[in-house]
Amino acid sequence: MTRQEQINKAKEHFGKLLERQFDRIDMMKSTKDFIDFKSLDTIVIGVAGGDGIGPYITEQAKRVLEFVLKDEIDRGKIQFNMIDDLTIENRVEHMKAIPDDVLDELKKCHVILKGPTTTPRAGDPWPNIESANVAMRKELDLFANVRPVKVPEEGIDWTFFRENTEGAYALGSDGIHVNEDLAIDFTVATYEGSRRILEAAFDYAKKSGKNKVTVVTKANVIKTTDGQFLDIAREVAKDYPGVEWDDWYIDIMTAKLIDPKRRTDFKVVVLPNLYGDILTDEAAEFQGGVGTAGSANIGKRYAMFEAIHGSAPRMVDEGRAQFADPSSMIRAAAMLLDHIGYNNEALKLQMALDICGQFEKKLVMTGRDTGATSSEFADYILETLSSSDLEDKYNSYIK
C-alpha cells in the first residue's frame, strides 16, 4: 500500500469517528433534565456482580442496602433487579462489551450497583473487547464520574468530578495503525461534554457549601482539547460568582495532592477523563487505598455506582476472593443512597464506614486469611450502623 493509500484509509477511518461524535453531540443537546426520584412510585436498583472479586464484594454492599432500605423494600418503593450476565465469559461469547440483552436489563433500572469487570489486555486469555465500564458510560451517557475521598483527621475532604465519556478513553478502541511505523489514538473534547461536567462540579461546590473548585488540565501543552476545557471553565465560573476557583496542571497537581501544606486547600476538583482516572487513584491512597473508595457515574437518566478498583483475578486464582475488602462497594452504595434521596441514611453509612475502616478498626482487611472476610467486615459495619450512639461515636473521633 502506498503512503497516499495509507493516508486515504486513515482519513476514511477518522471521518467515521467524526460522524459518531456529531451524533453524540446531538444527543447531548437533546437530553432533558435529571430524573426526579421523588416522583417515582418505585425505584429500581440494578445489581451486577461483574467479574473476579466483584460478586463477593457486591453481595455485601447489597446486604447493607437491604438493611438500610428494609422498610422501603417492604412497601414497594425500592425494588432490586439482579443482573448476573455482565461477566467476561458472557461478553466474550457475544463479542460485545455489553451484550444486548444485558444492556436491556440495565436500562430497566434507575440506578445500578456494579461490581468490577475485567477488561482484557495483551497477554490475557480473552480477546480484545471494549471495557464494559467505558461502554456503559457511553450507552447510558454517564458523564460525571464522582469520587469522594475523606480523611477527617488530616483535614482532607475532596470530591473529584471526572469527565466520563470523552477525553482519551472515548475512542480508546478506535485508534488506527496507519502502518507498521505509525499508530494514532484520539482524544475527544466537545463543548457540550465539557460544559456539563464543569457545571456539575460548580453546582455541587455551591450546594454543598464547599465553595471551591479546582480545574485540572494540561492546557499549556494540550492546547486544543485541554485548552477548550479551561476556556469553558472560565465561562461557567461567571455563573457561580460565590464559588472560588483556580486551575492547576495535572503534573504539578499530582505533587501538590501529597503536599501537607497545600492539599487541604483542595475541595472540589474537576478534570478530563484520563487525568481524573489517575489522580483519583492517588487520592484514594490517603483513605486507605483504592479498595476503600467508591465511585458514582451520573447521567441525567441513569446512574451507576461502583468501586474504583479492578476485578483482582489473582485473588480469585489464589483462593482469596472471600477476603476482598468490600468497603469500596459499600461506599458506592452510600453514594447511591444519597443520589436517590436517602441522604440521612447515606450520611450514617459513611460514618459507619469511617469508624470501622479508619478509626476503631476492630477488624482489619488484609486481602488474606490474616484478616477479616468481606462478610465479616460487612457484619461489623452493620453492627456499627445499628448502634444508638453512632453519631456521638463518630464525632468523638473527628474532634
ZIGIPE-V832568 format. One record per backbone hydrogen bond with DSSP energy under -0.5 kcal/mol. CO is the residue of the C=O (numbers start at 0). NH is the residue of the N-H. If there is no record, write none. Layout:
co:CO nh:NH
co:CO nh:NH
This chain:
co:1 nh:5
co:2 nh:6
co:3 nh:7
co:4 nh:8
co:5 nh:9
co:6 nh:10
co:7 nh:11
co:8 nh:12
co:9 nh:13
co:10 nh:14
co:11 nh:15
co:12 nh:16
co:13 nh:17
co:14 nh:18
co:15 nh:19
co:16 nh:20
co:17 nh:21
co:18 nh:22
co:19 nh:23
co:20 nh:24
co:21 nh:25
co:22 nh:26
co:23 nh:27
co:24 nh:28
co:25 nh:29
co:26 nh:30
co:27 nh:30
co:34 nh:36
co:35 nh:38
co:36 nh:39
co:41 nh:43
co:42 nh:44
co:42 nh:78
co:43 nh:45
co:43 nh:109
co:43 nh:110
co:44 nh:80
co:45 nh:112
co:46 nh:82
co:47 nh:114
co:50 nh:53
co:52 nh:56
co:53 nh:57
co:54 nh:58
co:55 nh:59
co:56 nh:60
co:57 nh:61
co:58 nh:62
co:59 nh:63
co:60 nh:64
co:61 nh:65
co:62 nh:66
co:63 nh:67
co:64 nh:68
co:66 nh:69
co:68 nh:72
co:69 nh:73
co:70 nh:74
co:71 nh:76
co:71 nh:77
co:72 nh:75
co:76 nh:42
co:78 nh:44
co:80 nh:46
co:81 nh:83
co:84 nh:86
co:86 nh:90
co:87 nh:91
co:88 nh:92
co:89 nh:93
co:90 nh:94
co:90 nh:95
co:98 nh:102
co:99 nh:103
co:100 nh:104
co:101 nh:105
co:102 nh:106
co:103 nh:107
co:104 nh:107
co:105 nh:108
co:109 nh:302
co:110 nh:45
co:111 nh:113
co:111 nh:304
co:112 nh:47
co:113 nh:306
co:115 nh:50
co:117 nh:119
co:120 nh:123
co:126 nh:128
co:130 nh:134
co:131 nh:135
co:132 nh:136
co:133 nh:137
co:134 nh:138
co:135 nh:139
co:136 nh:141
co:139 nh:301
co:140 nh:142
co:142 nh:144
co:142 nh:163
co:143 nh:145
co:143 nh:297
co:144 nh:146
co:144 nh:161
co:145 nh:295
co:146 nh:159
co:148 nh:157
co:150 nh:153
co:150 nh:155
co:151 nh:154
co:154 nh:156
co:155 nh:150
co:157 nh:148
co:158 nh:268
co:159 nh:146
co:159 nh:161
co:160 nh:162
co:160 nh:270
co:161 nh:144
co:165 nh:168
co:165 nh:169
co:166 nh:169
co:166 nh:187
co:168 nh:171
co:170 nh:173
co:175 nh:177
co:175 nh:183
co:178 nh:181
co:181 nh:177
co:181 nh:178
co:183 nh:175
co:187 nh:166
co:189 nh:193
co:190 nh:194
co:191 nh:195
co:192 nh:196
co:193 nh:197
co:194 nh:198
co:195 nh:199
co:196 nh:200
co:197 nh:201
co:198 nh:202
co:199 nh:203
co:200 nh:204
co:201 nh:205
co:202 nh:206
co:203 nh:207
co:204 nh:208
co:204 nh:209
co:204 nh:210
co:205 nh:208
co:210 nh:243
co:211 nh:267
co:212 nh:214
co:212 nh:245
co:213 nh:215
co:213 nh:269
co:214 nh:247
co:215 nh:271
co:216 nh:249
co:217 nh:220
co:217 nh:221
co:220 nh:222
co:221 nh:225
co:221 nh:226
co:223 nh:227
co:224 nh:228
co:225 nh:229
co:226 nh:230
co:227 nh:231
co:228 nh:232
co:229 nh:233
co:230 nh:234
co:231 nh:235
co:232 nh:236
co:233 nh:237
co:234 nh:237
co:234 nh:238
co:235 nh:238
co:236 nh:239
co:239 nh:242
co:241 nh:243
co:243 nh:212
co:245 nh:214
co:247 nh:216
co:248 nh:252
co:249 nh:253
co:250 nh:254
co:251 nh:255
co:252 nh:256
co:254 nh:257
co:255 nh:258
co:257 nh:259
co:258 nh:261
co:258 nh:262
co:261 nh:264
co:262 nh:265
co:266 nh:158
co:267 nh:213
co:268 nh:160
co:269 nh:215
co:270 nh:162
co:271 nh:275
co:272 nh:276
co:273 nh:277
co:274 nh:278
co:275 nh:279
co:276 nh:280
co:277 nh:281
co:278 nh:282
co:279 nh:283
co:280 nh:284
co:281 nh:284
co:282 nh:285
co:282 nh:286
co:283 nh:286
co:283 nh:287
co:283 nh:288
co:284 nh:287
co:288 nh:291
co:289 nh:292
co:289 nh:307
co:290 nh:327
co:292 nh:307
co:294 nh:305
co:295 nh:145
co:295 nh:297
co:296 nh:303
co:297 nh:143
co:299 nh:34
co:301 nh:298
co:302 nh:111
co:303 nh:296
co:304 nh:113
co:305 nh:294
co:310 nh:52
co:311 nh:314
co:311 nh:315
co:312 nh:316
co:313 nh:317
co:314 nh:319
co:314 nh:320
co:315 nh:318
co:319 nh:322
co:320 nh:323
co:321 nh:373
co:322 nh:366
co:325 nh:329
co:326 nh:330
co:327 nh:331
co:328 nh:332
co:329 nh:333
co:330 nh:334
co:331 nh:335
co:332 nh:336
co:333 nh:337
co:334 nh:338
co:335 nh:339
co:336 nh:341
co:337 nh:340
co:340 nh:342
co:341 nh:345
co:342 nh:346
co:343 nh:347
co:344 nh:348
co:345 nh:349
co:346 nh:350
co:347 nh:351
co:348 nh:352
co:349 nh:353
co:350 nh:354
co:351 nh:355
co:352 nh:356
co:353 nh:357
co:353 nh:358
co:354 nh:359
co:354 nh:360
co:363 nh:365
co:363 nh:371
co:367 nh:370
co:372 nh:376
co:373 nh:377
co:374 nh:378
co:375 nh:379
co:376 nh:380
co:377 nh:381
co:378 nh:382
co:379 nh:383
co:380 nh:384
co:381 nh:385
co:382 nh:386
co:383 nh:386
co:386 nh:389
co:388 nh:392
co:389 nh:393
co:390 nh:394
co:391 nh:395
co:392 nh:396
co:393 nh:396
co:393 nh:397
co:394 nh:398
